[in-house]
Amino acid sequence: MKILIVEDATGLRDSIREYFIEEGNICETASDYQTAYQKVCIYRYDCIILDITLPQGSGLDIISVIKENSHPDGILIISAKSSLSDRLQGLDLGADDYLTKPFHLAELKARLMAIVRRKSFNGQQAVVFNEIQMDVMGKTVTVNQTPVKVTRTEYNLLLYFIANKGKVISKNALAEHMCGDEIDVADNFDFIYSHIKNIRKKLIEAGSKDYISAIYGMGYKFTG
């Protein structure tokens, strides 16, 4: 998954980032309103972990920007403000969930995963596409119940393809999803070809059909 953490407290921000990176996710951070604003305008995320009280502005305004532009990013508010009115204000603006500080990172992960499953996979624990099955929490892949050994990057890539099945995904979108804003300094997209080649090979060897096709001059499409 690709996650944006908007939090001005350095210790908490770094703890959340390290926790999700260890789980194999791409994590970007913002410590103030302006940085967060720039990121949500340029990039897309599976979920945004958003503090309300930020230097230079309010996290609630970030929610408004996301919704006004019809961006599909999930939004999980984390805040020390625990009153009912604060929670209702955030949820009414379009946040998907609201978690009061302090919290356990395991609960944060559970809330975030629930948002992603609900938005992309109708709340399902397992993502099934024909003979391919993916366990969202366990991050495992099987083909006709045969386990397929994949790397974290390959798992995230396959999940992204299935979540966007039937759509043409540009190379830029794939690179951004896999690397975050670090892709801005990349020389080329050769790493994308390599990962796609590997995941296709593993799936086919396990008995899957080849669902990933290259669309000349545009990108890739996952169809079945």
C-alpha positions as CSV (number, residue, x, y, z in Angstrom):
1,M,0.0,0.0,0.0
2,K,1.0,3.6,-0.4
3,I,0.4,5.7,2.7
4,L,0.8,9.4,3.5
5,I,1.4,10.3,7.2
6,V,0.5,13.9,8.0
7,E,1.7,14.5,11.6
8,D,3.8,17.3,13.1
9,A,5.0,15.4,16.1
10,T,8.3,13.9,14.9
11,G,8.4,11.0,17.3
12,L,4.9,9.8,16.5
13,R,5.3,10.4,12.7
14,D,8.6,8.4,12.6
15,S,7.1,5.6,14.7
16,I,4.1,5.2,12.4
17,R,6.3,5.4,9.3
18,E,8.7,2.7,10.5
19,Y,5.8,0.5,11.6
20,F,4.2,0.5,8.2
21,I,7.5,0.3,6.2
22,E,8.3,-2.9,8.1
23,E,5.0,-4.2,6.8
24,G,6.2,-3.6,3.3
25,N,4.3,-0.4,2.5
26,I,5.4,2.8,0.8
27,C,5.2,5.6,3.3
28,E,5.5,9.3,2.7
29,T,5.3,12.0,5.4
30,A,4.3,15.6,5.8
31,S,4.9,17.6,9.0
32,D,2.9,20.8,8.1
33,Y,-0.2,21.9,6.2
34,Q,1.7,23.2,3.1
35,T,3.6,20.0,2.5
36,A,0.5,17.9,3.0
37,Y,-1.5,20.2,0.6
38,Q,1.2,19.9,-2.1
39,K,1.3,16.1,-1.8
40,V,-2.5,15.5,-1.9
41,C,-2.7,17.7,-4.9
42,I,0.0,15.8,-6.9
43,Y,0.0,12.2,-5.6
44,R,-2.6,9.5,-4.8
45,Y,-2.6,7.3,-1.8
46,D,-4.4,4.1,-0.6
47,C,-4.9,5.9,2.7
48,I,-3.9,9.2,4.4
49,I,-3.2,9.2,8.1
50,L,-4.1,12.8,9.0
51,D,-3.6,14.9,12.1
52,I,-6.1,17.8,12.4
53,T,-3.9,20.3,14.2
54,L,-1.0,21.2,11.9
55,P,1.5,24.1,11.6
56,Q,0.3,26.6,9.0
57,G,-3.2,25.2,8.8
58,S,-5.9,22.6,9.6
59,G,-6.0,19.0,8.6
60,L,-9.8,19.5,8.0
61,D,-8.9,21.8,5.1
62,I,-6.8,19.0,3.6
63,I,-9.9,16.8,3.7
64,S,-11.9,19.5,1.9
65,V,-9.2,19.7,-0.8
66,I,-9.3,15.9,-1.3
67,K,-13.1,15.8,-1.5
68,E,-13.5,18.9,-3.7
69,N,-11.2,17.2,-6.3
70,S,-13.0,13.9,-6.0
71,H,-9.8,12.0,-5.1
72,P,-10.5,8.4,-3.9
73,D,-7.8,8.4,-1.1
74,G,-8.9,6.9,2.2
75,I,-8.7,9.2,5.1
76,L,-8.0,8.2,8.7
77,I,-7.9,11.1,11.2
78,I,-5.6,10.8,14.2
79,S,-6.2,13.6,16.8
80,A,-5.9,14.4,20.5
81,K,-9.3,16.1,20.2
82,S,-11.7,13.5,21.5
83,S,-15.0,15.3,21.7
84,L,-18.0,14.1,19.8
85,S,-18.3,17.4,17.9
86,D,-14.7,17.1,16.7
87,R,-15.2,13.5,15.5
88,L,-18.5,14.4,13.7
89,Q,-16.9,17.4,12.0
90,G,-14.1,15.3,10.6
91,L,-16.4,12.5,9.5
92,D,-19.0,14.9,8.0
93,L,-16.2,16.4,5.8
94,G,-15.5,13.0,4.4
95,A,-13.0,11.2,6.6
96,D,-13.4,7.4,6.7
97,D,-12.5,7.0,10.4
98,Y,-11.3,8.9,13.4
99,L,-8.8,7.6,16.0
100,T,-8.1,9.4,19.2
101,K,-4.6,9.8,20.5
102,P,-2.9,8.0,22.2
103,F,-3.4,4.7,20.3
104,H,-1.7,1.4,19.7
105,L,0.0,1.1,16.3
106,A,-1.8,-2.3,15.9
107,E,-5.2,-0.6,16.2
108,L,-4.0,2.1,13.7
109,K,-3.1,-0.6,11.2
110,A,-6.4,-2.4,11.7
111,R,-8.4,0.8,11.2
112,L,-6.3,1.6,8.1
113,M,-6.7,-1.9,6.6
114,A,-10.5,-1.7,7.1
115,I,-10.6,1.5,5.2
116,V,-8.6,0.1,2.3
117,R,-10.6,-3.1,2.1
118,R,-13.9,-1.2,2.2
119,K,-12.8,1.3,-0.5
120,S,-11.1,-1.1,-2.9
121,F,-12.4,-4.6,-2.1
122,N,-15.9,-4.1,-0.6
123,G,-14.6,-4.9,2.9
124,Q,-13.4,-8.4,2.0
125,Q,-10.6,-10.0,3.9
126,A,-9.6,-12.1,0.8
127,V,-9.3,-10.6,-2.7
128,V,-10.3,-13.2,-5.3
129,F,-9.8,-12.8,-9.1
130,N,-10.6,-16.0,-10.9
131,E,-8.0,-18.6,-9.8
132,I,-5.9,-15.9,-7.9
133,Q,-6.6,-15.3,-4.2
134,M,-4.9,-12.7,-2.0
135,D,-5.1,-12.5,1.7
136,V,-5.1,-8.8,2.5
137,M,-4.0,-9.1,6.1
138,G,-1.6,-12.0,5.7
139,K,-0.2,-10.6,2.4
140,T,-0.1,-14.0,0.8
141,V,-1.0,-15.1,-2.8
142,T,-2.3,-18.4,-4.0
143,V,-3.3,-19.8,-7.4
144,N,-5.9,-22.5,-7.3
145,Q,-5.0,-22.8,-3.6
146,T,-1.3,-23.3,-4.4
147,P,0.9,-20.8,-2.5
148,V,2.9,-18.4,-4.7
149,K,6.1,-17.0,-3.2
150,V,6.2,-13.2,-3.9
151,T,8.2,-10.3,-2.6
152,R,6.4,-7.5,-0.8
153,T,6.8,-5.3,-3.9
154,E,5.3,-8.0,-6.1
155,Y,2.4,-8.5,-3.7
156,N,1.6,-4.7,-3.7
157,L,1.9,-4.5,-7.4
158,L,-0.5,-7.4,-8.0
159,L,-3.0,-6.0,-5.5
160,Y,-2.8,-2.7,-7.2
161,F,-3.5,-4.3,-10.6
162,I,-6.5,-6.2,-9.3
163,A,-7.8,-3.2,-7.5
164,N,-7.7,-1.4,-10.9
165,K,-8.6,-4.3,-13.1
166,G,-9.9,-3.3,-16.5
167,K,-8.2,0.1,-16.4
168,V,-5.1,1.1,-18.3
169,I,-2.5,2.1,-15.7
170,S,0.3,4.4,-16.9
171,K,4.0,3.7,-16.2
172,N,4.1,6.9,-14.1
173,A,1.2,5.7,-12.0
174,L,2.8,2.4,-11.4
175,A,6.1,3.9,-10.5
176,E,4.5,6.4,-8.2
177,H,2.6,3.7,-6.4
178,M,5.6,1.5,-6.0
179,C,8.1,4.2,-5.0
180,G,6.2,7.2,-3.8
181,D,7.5,10.7,-4.4
182,E,11.1,9.3,-4.7
183,I,10.1,8.4,-8.3
184,D,10.7,12.1,-9.2
185,V,14.5,11.4,-9.2
186,A,14.3,8.1,-11.1
187,D,16.2,7.9,-14.4
188,N,13.9,5.3,-16.1
189,F,11.1,2.8,-15.5
190,D,13.2,-0.4,-16.0
191,F,12.4,-1.5,-12.5
192,I,8.7,-1.7,-13.4
193,Y,9.4,-4.0,-16.3
194,S,11.4,-6.2,-14.1
195,H,8.8,-6.5,-11.3
196,I,6.0,-7.1,-13.8
197,K,8.0,-9.8,-15.6
198,N,8.7,-11.5,-12.3
199,I,5.1,-11.5,-11.0
200,R,3.7,-12.7,-14.4
201,K,6.2,-15.6,-14.5
202,K,5.4,-16.7,-11.0
203,L,1.6,-16.6,-11.5
204,I,1.8,-18.5,-14.8
205,E,4.1,-21.1,-13.4
206,A,1.6,-21.7,-10.6
207,G,-1.2,-22.3,-13.1
208,S,-2.7,-18.8,-13.6
209,K,-3.6,-17.3,-16.9
210,D,-1.6,-14.2,-18.0
211,Y,-3.9,-11.3,-17.2
212,I,-1.3,-8.5,-17.5
213,S,-1.0,-6.9,-20.9
214,A,1.1,-4.1,-22.2
215,I,-0.7,-1.3,-23.9
216,Y,1.7,0.3,-26.4
217,G,2.6,3.9,-25.5
218,M,0.3,4.0,-22.5
219,G,1.1,1.4,-19.8
220,Y,-0.4,-1.9,-18.6
221,K,-3.9,-3.4,-18.1
222,F,-5.0,-6.2,-15.9
223,T,-8.0,-8.0,-17.6
224,G,-9.6,-11.4,-17.4
